[in-house]
Amino acid sequence: MPDVTCARCGNVRAGFERPPFPGPIGQRIVAGTCQVCWGDWLKQQTMLINHYGLNVMDPQARSFLTKNMSAYLFGAGEQAEIDTTKQGTISH
């Protein structure tokens, strides 16, 4: 696997052979995200899904997760915090 300089951690680590996510953001992940940070994102994503009770088939939930993925991996935008007062809703 090719090594990449990760946009999140700044380290040169193993990248991806093919995108782990579809579309242009998947290409961006291949170009600038290491496997370690991707694994960390998957853990964060699971926490968001469980905390907010997201249905990943819901377009609003997918949009919420994609926005948070960009914020987490690339610092693009604001990232949702795990706020226990808002459990069961993705409004914040």
C-alpha positions in Angstrom: 0.0 0.0 0.0 1.3 3.5 -0.8 2.4 5.7 2.0 0.6 9.1 2.5 1.2 12.1 4.5 -1.9 12.2 6.6 -3.9 15.4 6.7 -5.2 14.6 10.2 -2.1 13.4 12.1 0.7 14.7 9.8 2.5 11.4 9.9 3.7 9.4 6.8 1.8 6.1 7.1 0.2 3.4 5.0 -2.6 4.7 2.9 -5.2 2.9 0.8 -5.1 1.0 -2.5 -8.7 2.0 -3.3 -11.1 4.5 -1.7 -12.8 3.4 1.6 -15.7 5.8 0.8 -17.4 6.5 -2.6 -17.1 9.7 -4.6 -14.8 12.6 -4.6 -14.3 12.5 -0.8 -13.2 8.9 -1.2 -10.4 10.1 -3.6 -9.5 12.8 -1.1 -9.2 10.1 1.7 -6.9 8.0 -0.6 -4.7 11.0 -1.3 -4.4 12.3 2.3 -5.6 9.9 5.0 -3.7 7.1 6.7 -5.3 3.8 7.7 -4.8 4.6 11.4 -6.8 7.9 11.2 -9.4 6.2 9.1 -9.8 3.5 11.8 -10.1 6.3 14.4 -12.8 7.9 12.3 -14.8 4.6 12.1 -14.8 4.5 15.9 -15.9 8.1 16.1 -18.6 7.4 13.5 -19.9 4.4 15.5 -20.1 6.6 18.6 -22.1 9.3 16.7 -24.4 6.6 15.3 -25.1 5.1 18.7 -25.2 8.4 20.6 -27.7 10.1 18.3 -29.6 6.9 17.4 -28.9 7.5 13.7 -30.5 5.4 11.0 -27.8 5.2 8.3 -30.5 4.7 5.6 -31.8 8.2 6.3 -30.3 10.8 3.9 -30.1 13.4 6.7 -28.1 11.0 8.9 -25.7 10.2 6.1 -25.2 13.9 5.4 -24.6 14.5 9.1 -22.0 11.7 9.1 -20.3 12.8 5.9 -20.0 16.4 7.2 -18.5 15.1 10.5 -16.1 12.8 8.5 -14.8 15.8 6.6 -14.4 17.7 9.8 -12.7 14.8 11.6 -10.3 13.9 8.8 -9.6 17.2 7.1 -10.6 19.9 9.6 -13.2 21.1 7.2 -16.1 22.6 9.2 -17.3 22.0 12.6 -17.4 18.5 14.2 -20.3 17.4 16.3 -19.5 16.7 19.9 -21.0 13.9 21.8 -23.6 15.8 23.8 -25.7 13.6 26.1 -28.4 16.2 26.3 -29.2 15.7 22.6 -29.3 11.9 22.6 -31.7 10.5 20.0 -31.6 13.6 17.7 -29.1 14.9 15.1 -30.2 18.5 15.6 -27.5 20.6 17.3 
